[in-house]
Amino acid sequence: MQDQLKIFKIIHLSLVVGLIVAYFFLGNLSDLSQLKRPTLDNDSMLYVILPVAAFLISNLMFRLLVSKIDNTLSLKEKIVPYQSASIVRYAIIEGTAFLILIIKPDFIIFGILLIVYLALLMPTEQRIKKDLKHLD
């Protein structure tokens, strides 16, 4: 399991680092004035709702995919479908962060919050066991 977990952590870390690098260069984060609070109006409310929707949809999809994992499998055998479910979750969060960066860079702070959330989802053996516990 440790070998699979190591690969899983590398995948997660590369996604997080890739987003950070993209935000640093494309979002011009070397200039901290980019982090100012954006002005909100009716047209920009979509960009406030996007991160919330990404959070909710990614967790919903993750739970749905994890619930479909066969509970008769051993923990080691459950890792691959669990990893697939996690990658779907990561992809939704990462895609939304990139969407915010490219389409509406004024709302870069919301993308940064998504990156922080993605970083907090780092796979650990305890998290995997906890997420798969309800299957047993």
C-alpha positions as a Markdown table, in Angstrom:
| # | Residue | x | y | z |
|---|---|---|---|---|
| 1 | Met | 0.0 | 0.0 | 0.0 |
| 2 | Gln | 2.9 | 2.4 | 0.7 |
| 3 | Asp | 4.1 | 2.2 | -2.9 |
| 4 | Gln | 0.6 | 3.1 | -4.2 |
| 5 | Leu | 0.3 | 5.8 | -1.6 |
| 6 | Lys | 3.6 | 7.3 | -2.7 |
| 7 | Ile | 2.5 | 7.4 | -6.3 |
| 8 | Phe | -0.8 | 8.9 | -5.3 |
| 9 | Lys | 0.9 | 11.7 | -3.3 |
| 10 | Ile | 3.2 | 12.5 | -6.2 |
| 11 | Ile | 0.2 | 12.9 | -8.5 |
| 12 | His | -1.5 | 15.2 | -5.9 |
| 13 | Leu | 1.6 | 17.2 | -5.4 |
| 14 | Ser | 2.2 | 17.7 | -9.1 |
| 15 | Leu | -1.3 | 19.0 | -9.5 |
| 16 | Val | -1.0 | 21.4 | -6.7 |
| 17 | Val | 2.5 | 22.6 | -7.7 |
| 18 | Gly | 1.3 | 23.0 | -11.3 |
| 19 | Leu | -1.5 | 25.2 | -10.2 |
| 20 | Ile | 0.7 | 27.3 | -8.0 |
| 21 | Val | 3.2 | 27.8 | -10.8 |
| 22 | Ala | 0.4 | 28.7 | -13.3 |
| 23 | Tyr | -1.0 | 31.2 | -10.8 |
| 24 | Phe | 2.4 | 32.7 | -10.1 |
| 25 | Phe | 3.2 | 33.3 | -13.7 |
| 26 | Leu | -0.1 | 33.7 | -15.4 |
| 27 | Gly | -1.8 | 35.4 | -12.5 |
| 28 | Asn | 1.2 | 37.7 | -11.9 |
| 29 | Leu | 1.3 | 36.8 | -8.2 |
| 30 | Ser | 4.8 | 38.4 | -7.9 |
| 31 | Asp | 2.8 | 41.6 | -7.6 |
| 32 | Leu | 0.7 | 41.3 | -4.4 |
| 33 | Ser | -1.7 | 44.0 | -5.6 |
| 34 | Gln | -3.4 | 41.2 | -7.5 |
| 35 | Leu | -4.8 | 39.9 | -4.2 |
| 36 | Lys | -7.2 | 42.9 | -3.7 |
| 37 | Arg | -10.8 | 42.2 | -3.1 |
| 38 | Pro | -12.7 | 42.2 | -6.4 |
| 39 | Thr | -15.7 | 44.4 | -7.0 |
| 40 | Leu | -18.9 | 42.4 | -7.0 |
| 41 | Asp | -21.8 | 43.1 | -9.3 |
| 42 | Asn | -24.5 | 41.0 | -11.0 |
| 43 | Asp | -22.3 | 40.0 | -13.9 |
| 44 | Ser | -19.5 | 38.8 | -11.7 |
| 45 | Met | -21.6 | 36.7 | -9.3 |
| 46 | Leu | -21.0 | 33.7 | -11.4 |
| 47 | Tyr | -17.3 | 33.9 | -10.5 |
| 48 | Val | -18.2 | 33.8 | -6.9 |
| 49 | Ile | -20.5 | 30.9 | -7.3 |
| 50 | Leu | -17.9 | 28.9 | -9.4 |
| 51 | Pro | -15.6 | 27.9 | -6.5 |
| 52 | Val | -18.6 | 27.0 | -4.3 |
| 53 | Ala | -20.0 | 24.9 | -7.0 |
| 54 | Ala | -16.6 | 23.2 | -7.7 |
| 55 | Phe | -16.4 | 22.4 | -4.0 |
| 56 | Leu | -19.8 | 20.9 | -3.8 |
| 57 | Ile | -19.8 | 19.0 | -7.1 |
| 58 | Ser | -16.3 | 17.6 | -6.6 |
| 59 | Asn | -17.2 | 16.3 | -3.2 |
| 60 | Leu | -20.5 | 14.9 | -4.5 |
| 61 | Met | -18.8 | 13.1 | -7.4 |
| 62 | Phe | -16.1 | 11.8 | -5.1 |
| 63 | Arg | -18.7 | 10.4 | -2.6 |
| 64 | Leu | -20.7 | 8.9 | -5.5 |
| 65 | Leu | -17.6 | 7.2 | -7.0 |
| 66 | Val | -16.4 | 6.0 | -3.6 |
| 67 | Ser | -19.8 | 4.5 | -2.7 |
| 68 | Lys | -19.6 | 2.3 | -5.9 |
| 69 | Ile | -16.4 | 0.6 | -4.7 |
| 70 | Asp | -16.9 | -3.0 | -4.0 |
| 71 | Asn | -16.8 | -3.4 | -0.2 |
| 72 | Thr | -15.7 | -7.1 | -0.5 |
| 73 | Leu | -12.3 | -6.0 | -1.8 |
| 74 | Ser | -9.3 | -5.6 | 0.5 |
| 75 | Leu | -8.0 | -2.1 | 1.3 |
| 76 | Lys | -5.1 | -2.6 | -1.1 |
| 77 | Glu | -7.5 | -3.4 | -3.9 |
| 78 | Lys | -9.7 | -0.5 | -3.1 |
| 79 | Ile | -6.9 | 2.0 | -3.6 |
| 80 | Val | -7.1 | 2.1 | -7.4 |
| 81 | Pro | -10.8 | 3.0 | -7.6 |
| 82 | Tyr | -10.3 | 5.4 | -4.6 |
| 83 | Gln | -7.5 | 7.0 | -6.5 |
| 84 | Ser | -9.7 | 7.4 | -9.6 |
| 85 | Ala | -12.4 | 9.0 | -7.5 |
| 86 | Ser | -9.9 | 11.4 | -6.0 |
| 87 | Ile | -8.5 | 12.4 | -9.4 |
| 88 | Val | -12.0 | 13.2 | -10.5 |
| 89 | Arg | -12.4 | 15.4 | -7.4 |
| 90 | Tyr | -9.0 | 17.0 | -8.1 |
| 91 | Ala | -9.8 | 17.6 | -11.8 |
| 92 | Ile | -13.0 | 19.5 | -11.0 |
| 93 | Ile | -11.2 | 21.8 | -8.5 |
| 94 | Glu | -8.2 | 22.3 | -10.7 |
| 95 | Gly | -10.3 | 23.0 | -13.8 |
| 96 | Thr | -12.3 | 25.6 | -11.9 |
| 97 | Ala | -9.1 | 27.3 | -10.6 |
| 98 | Phe | -7.8 | 27.5 | -14.2 |
| 99 | Leu | -11.1 | 28.7 | -15.5 |
| 100 | Ile | -11.1 | 31.6 | -12.9 |
| 101 | Leu | -7.4 | 32.4 | -13.7 |
| 102 | Ile | -8.0 | 32.5 | -17.5 |
| 103 | Ile | -11.4 | 34.0 | -17.8 |
| 104 | Lys | -11.6 | 36.4 | -14.8 |
| 105 | Pro | -8.2 | 37.1 | -13.2 |
| 106 | Asp | -9.8 | 39.8 | -11.1 |
| 107 | Phe | -11.2 | 36.9 | -8.9 |
| 108 | Ile | -7.8 | 35.3 | -8.5 |
| 109 | Ile | -8.3 | 35.1 | -4.7 |
| 110 | Phe | -11.1 | 32.6 | -5.2 |
| 111 | Gly | -8.7 | 30.4 | -7.3 |
| 112 | Ile | -6.1 | 30.6 | -4.6 |
| 113 | Leu | -8.7 | 29.4 | -2.1 |
| 114 | Leu | -9.4 | 26.4 | -4.4 |
| 115 | Ile | -5.6 | 25.7 | -4.5 |
| 116 | Val | -5.4 | 25.8 | -0.7 |
| 117 | Tyr | -8.4 | 23.4 | -0.5 |
| 118 | Leu | -6.8 | 21.1 | -3.1 |
| 119 | Ala | -3.5 | 21.1 | -1.1 |
| 120 | Leu | -5.5 | 20.2 | 2.0 |
| 121 | Leu | -6.9 | 17.1 | 0.2 |
| 122 | Met | -3.4 | 15.5 | 0.3 |
| 123 | Pro | -3.9 | 11.7 | 0.4 |
| 124 | Thr | -2.8 | 10.0 | 3.6 |
| 125 | Glu | -3.3 | 6.5 | 4.7 |
| 126 | Gln | -5.6 | 7.7 | 7.5 |
| 127 | Arg | -7.7 | 9.8 | 5.1 |
| 128 | Ile | -8.1 | 6.8 | 2.7 |
| 129 | Lys | -9.1 | 4.5 | 5.6 |
| 130 | Lys | -11.6 | 7.0 | 6.9 |
| 131 | Asp | -13.1 | 7.6 | 3.5 |
| 132 | Leu | -13.4 | 3.9 | 2.8 |
| 133 | Lys | -14.6 | 3.0 | 6.3 |
| 134 | His | -18.3 | 3.4 | 5.5 |
| 135 | Leu | -17.9 | 0.7 | 2.9 |
| 136 | Asp | -17.0 | -2.0 | 5.4 |
